[in-house]
């Protein structure tokens, strides 16, 4: 068990470009979550998968954001036409029953 | 809906002194409660959790927390802090039903001084 893995750890992109992040959850965990954390704030929920089904999306998840979890394994989060306000740490977590285990996050900087 | 308030954004304390980080929550339903720690440029690591039963829960690294239902609080304590405890601490809640997301407080930065 290597924990939740996120790639890349850091991403710098120009405004208007598309970016994609990957999350590999703990292998037996059927639930996967994406959160966004801006500087000096607590994480905010973005979206939730149970197996391959996306069951909930926050209103924070605008039309430019899309997430997938094909085959109920890894997940990707794509941001299209990035804006400076998208700069944040994007955290992935997975869980089986009660507690969520977090990855180290992907820090996105939009310049 | 739930909300979490961490009353102190920063807590400076000297090494080996005791510390308490405060957390209050609001919820119309019963909740599970958690404390996470985040070191710089890292993800979140679970310190401890309250699901049910004894209101005093012990976690890793010598931390403990007490659930107070009447005051809707879940304060985190450590009797003697170390320099290595310097980090951001987040209180979080979620309803017990599987799949519910965590609602986090704004965090408290613990700064341990030598």
Interface residues (C-beta under 8 A of the other chain):
Chain A: X4 X6 X31 X33 X35 X40 X41 X42 X43 X44 X45 X48 X50 X55 X56 X91 X93 X97 X98 X99 X100 X101 X102 X103 X104 X105 X107
Chain B: X4 X32 X34 X36 X41 X42 X43 X44 X45 X46 X49 X51 X90 X92 X98 X99 X101 X102 X103 X104 X105 X106 X107
